[in-house]
Amino acid sequence: MNKRQTASLAELQQGKEIFSAKCGRCHKLPKPEKHQPEEWTKILEKMAPKAKLTADQKALVFKYISNY
């Protein structure tokens, strides 16, 4: 999960909703363009368990933030 991934519009919308709801619950959301996909991979590895993201949710969030 280090490179941009092809995503459908529905996947991007789901990823955005999860990112806003789960990640925004505890802190201000960073702008997706602030980090490269490689950086987001590291961030998600650390933060996904804290946000209680499932593997599928984590993948959708990555698709959203890496294709922003």
MDAnalysis code that builds the backbone (N, CA, C; Angstrom):
import MDAnalysis as mda
import numpy as np

u = mda.Universe.empty(204, n_residues=68, atom_resindex=np.repeat(np.arange(68), 3), trajectory=True)
u.add_TopologyAttr("name", ["N", "CA", "C"] * 68)
u.add_TopologyAttr("resid", np.arange(1, 69))
u.add_TopologyAttr("resname", ["MET", "ASN", "LYS", "ARG", "GLN", "THR", "ALA", "SER", "LEU", "ALA", "GLU", "LEU", "GLN", "GLN", "GLY", "LYS", "GLU", "ILE", "PHE", "SER", "ALA", "LYS", "CYS", "GLY", "ARG", "CYS", "HIS", "LYS", "LEU", "PRO", "LYS", "PRO", "GLU", "LYS", "HIS", "GLN", "PRO", "GLU", "GLU", "TRP", "THR", "LYS", "ILE", "LEU", "GLU", "LYS", "MET", "ALA", "PRO", "LYS", "ALA", "LYS", "LEU", "THR", "ALA", "ASP", "GLN", "LYS", "ALA", "LEU", "VAL", "PHE", "LYS", "TYR", "ILE", "SER", "ASN", "TYR"])
u.atoms.positions = np.array([
    [0.839, -1.184, 0.000],
    [0.000, 0.000, 0.000],
    [0.883, 1.246, 0.000],
    [1.771, 1.356, -0.957],
    [2.669, 2.499, -1.020],
    [2.434, 3.402, -2.215],
    [1.643, 2.960, -3.168],
    [1.430, 3.745, -4.372],
    [-0.050, 4.049, -4.520],
    [-0.323, 5.061, -5.330],
    [-1.721, 5.375, -5.609],
    [-2.391, 4.139, -6.189],
    [-3.626, 3.941, -5.823],
    [-4.379, 2.804, -6.311],
    [-5.573, 3.295, -7.104],
    [-5.922, 2.550, -8.147],
    [-7.109, 2.882, -8.910],
    [-8.322, 2.709, -8.013],
    [-9.224, 3.651, -8.082],
    [-10.405, 3.607, -7.229],
    [-11.617, 4.116, -7.991],
    [-12.756, 3.512, -7.712],
    [-14.008, 3.985, -8.297],
    [-14.476, 5.214, -7.520],
    [-15.411, 5.916, -8.093],
    [-15.969, 7.080, -7.413],
    [-16.615, 6.660, -6.090],
    [-17.300, 5.529, -6.095],
    [-17.945, 5.032, -4.874],
    [-16.901, 4.730, -3.794],
    [-15.780, 4.129, -4.182],
    [-14.720, 3.835, -3.209],
    [-14.128, 5.115, -2.633],
    [-13.921, 6.110, -3.489],
    [-13.382, 7.384, -3.023],
    [-14.348, 8.063, -2.054],
    [-15.643, 7.999, -2.355],
    [-16.638, 8.596, -1.463],
    [-16.672, 7.864, -0.126],
    [-16.618, 6.534, -0.160],
    [-16.596, 5.757, 1.078],
    [-15.352, 6.082, 1.891],
    [-14.208, 6.144, 1.219],
    [-12.956, 6.460, 1.898],
    [-12.997, 7.821, 2.564],
    [-13.579, 8.793, 1.870],
    [-13.694, 10.142, 2.431],
    [-14.591, 10.133, 3.668],
    [-15.714, 9.421, 3.582],
    [-16.638, 9.349, 4.714],
    [-15.984, 8.701, 5.938],
    [-15.251, 7.619, 5.709],
    [-14.566, 6.930, 6.809],
    [-13.489, 7.832, 7.389],
    [-12.695, 8.450, 6.522],
    [-11.626, 9.361, 6.949],
    [-12.199, 10.470, 7.824],
    [-13.291, 11.078, 7.376],
    [-13.905, 12.172, 8.130],
    [-14.473, 11.694, 9.453],
    [-15.199, 10.584, 9.420],
    [-15.879, 10.102, 10.620],
    [-14.924, 9.504, 11.644],
    [-14.054, 8.619, 11.205],
    [-13.194, 7.893, 12.143],
    [-11.960, 8.702, 12.538],
    [-11.303, 9.300, 11.569],
    [-10.061, 10.027, 11.857],
    [-10.353, 11.398, 12.463],
    [-11.443, 12.010, 12.001],
    [-11.805, 13.323, 12.496],
    [-12.423, 13.306, 13.883],
    [-12.684, 12.125, 14.384],
    [-13.273, 12.008, 15.720],
    [-12.318, 12.507, 16.806],
    [-11.020, 12.270, 16.598],
    [-10.036, 12.579, 17.649],
    [-9.169, 13.801, 17.375],
    [-9.048, 14.192, 16.126],
    [-8.183, 15.331, 15.824],
    [-8.581, 15.976, 14.508],
    [-8.021, 17.139, 14.266],
    [-8.250, 17.848, 13.008],
    [-7.678, 17.008, 11.873],
    [-8.420, 16.927, 10.788],
    [-7.982, 16.099, 9.668],
    [-6.866, 16.773, 8.876],
    [-5.797, 16.032, 8.598],
    [-4.762, 16.591, 7.737],
    [-5.258, 16.608, 6.294],
    [-4.752, 17.503, 5.514],
    [-5.117, 17.550, 4.104],
    [-4.476, 16.360, 3.401],
    [-5.246, 15.620, 2.606],
    [-4.689, 14.442, 1.936],
    [-3.448, 14.738, 1.099],
    [-3.402, 15.905, 0.478],
    [-2.257, 16.235, -0.378],
    [-1.005, 16.597, 0.419],
    [-1.118, 16.660, 1.726],
    [0.020, 17.018, 2.574],
    [1.112, 15.947, 2.576],
    [0.726, 14.702, 2.310],
    [1.683, 13.599, 2.352],
    [1.648, 12.789, 1.058],
    [2.763, 12.168, 0.769],
    [2.870, 11.251, -0.362],
    [2.293, 9.896, 0.061],
    [1.917, 9.034, -0.910],
    [1.368, 7.720, -0.552],
    [2.256, 6.920, 0.408],
    [3.561, 6.997, 0.234],
    [4.470, 6.257, 1.113],
    [4.353, 6.741, 2.565],
    [4.192, 8.048, 2.715],
    [4.036, 8.618, 4.054],
    [2.690, 8.214, 4.653],
    [1.637, 8.236, 3.820],
    [0.323, 7.850, 4.309],
    [0.305, 6.395, 4.760],
    [1.056, 5.545, 4.081],
    [1.117, 4.139, 4.482],
    [1.601, 4.034, 5.921],
    [2.648, 4.743, 6.259],
    [3.189, 4.719, 7.625],
    [2.196, 5.308, 8.624],
    [1.573, 6.400, 8.241],
    [0.600, 7.044, 9.125],
    [-0.587, 6.114, 9.385],
    [-1.087, 5.487, 8.320],
    [-2.228, 4.588, 8.489],
    [-1.881, 3.366, 9.329],
    [-0.679, 2.854, 9.180],
    [-0.272, 1.704, 9.999],
    [-0.348, 2.050, 11.482],
    [0.011, 3.273, 11.806],
    [0.003, 3.717, 13.206],
    [-1.408, 4.071, 13.681],
    [-2.160, 4.758, 12.836],
    [-3.429, 5.323, 13.273],
    [-4.644, 4.407, 13.082],
    [-4.607, 3.494, 12.131],
    [-5.772, 2.633, 11.865],
    [-6.231, 1.860, 13.100],
    [-5.307, 1.272, 13.875],
    [-5.774, 0.572, 15.083],
    [-6.429, 1.522, 16.092],
    [-5.913, 2.724, 16.205],
    [-6.484, 3.699, 17.141],
    [-7.895, 4.107, 16.709],
    [-8.099, 4.193, 15.395],
    [-9.404, 4.566, 14.850],
    [-10.325, 3.360, 14.714],
    [-9.793, 2.193, 15.047],
    [-10.546, 0.934, 14.949],
    [-11.056, 0.692, 13.531],
    [-10.163, 0.917, 12.556],
    [-10.508, 0.666, 11.164],
    [-10.318, -0.812, 10.839],
    [-11.245, -1.353, 10.093],
    [-11.071, -2.707, 9.575],
    [-10.073, -2.629, 8.423],
    [-9.618, -3.766, 7.952],
    [-8.689, -3.785, 6.815],
    [-9.343, -3.157, 5.586],
    [-10.622, -3.442, 5.366],
    [-11.329, -2.872, 4.220],
    [-11.472, -1.354, 4.353],
    [-11.781, -0.886, 5.549],
    [-11.902, 0.557, 5.771],
    [-10.560, 1.245, 5.562],
    [-9.517, 0.634, 6.069],
    [-8.167, 1.186, 5.913],
    [-7.812, 1.305, 4.431],
    [-8.147, 0.290, 3.652],
    [-7.864, 0.312, 2.211],
    [-8.647, 1.422, 1.522],
    [-9.897, 1.615, 1.910],
    [-10.702, 2.682, 1.312],
    [-10.166, 4.063, 1.678],
    [-9.754, 4.232, 2.915],
    [-9.172, 5.509, 3.331],
    [-7.902, 5.770, 2.542],
    [-7.065, 4.752, 2.373],
    [-5.823, 4.932, 1.617],
    [-6.136, 5.325, 0.172],
    [-7.105, 4.672, -0.428],
    [-7.470, 5.025, -1.810],
    [-7.886, 6.491, -1.878],
    [-8.676, 6.916, -0.910],
    [-9.118, 8.313, -0.905],
    [-7.953, 9.278, -0.742],
    [-7.149, 9.088, 0.282],
    [-6.088, 10.068, 0.566],
    [-4.957, 10.022, -0.452],
    [-4.736, 8.876, -1.071],
    [-3.639, 8.785, -2.038],
    [-4.058, 9.226, -3.438],
    [-5.347, 9.369, -3.682],
    [-5.841, 9.812, -4.996],
    [-6.400, 11.211, -4.950],
    [-6.201, 11.899, -3.852],
    [-6.772, 13.221, -3.688],
    [-6.170, 14.187, -4.665],
])
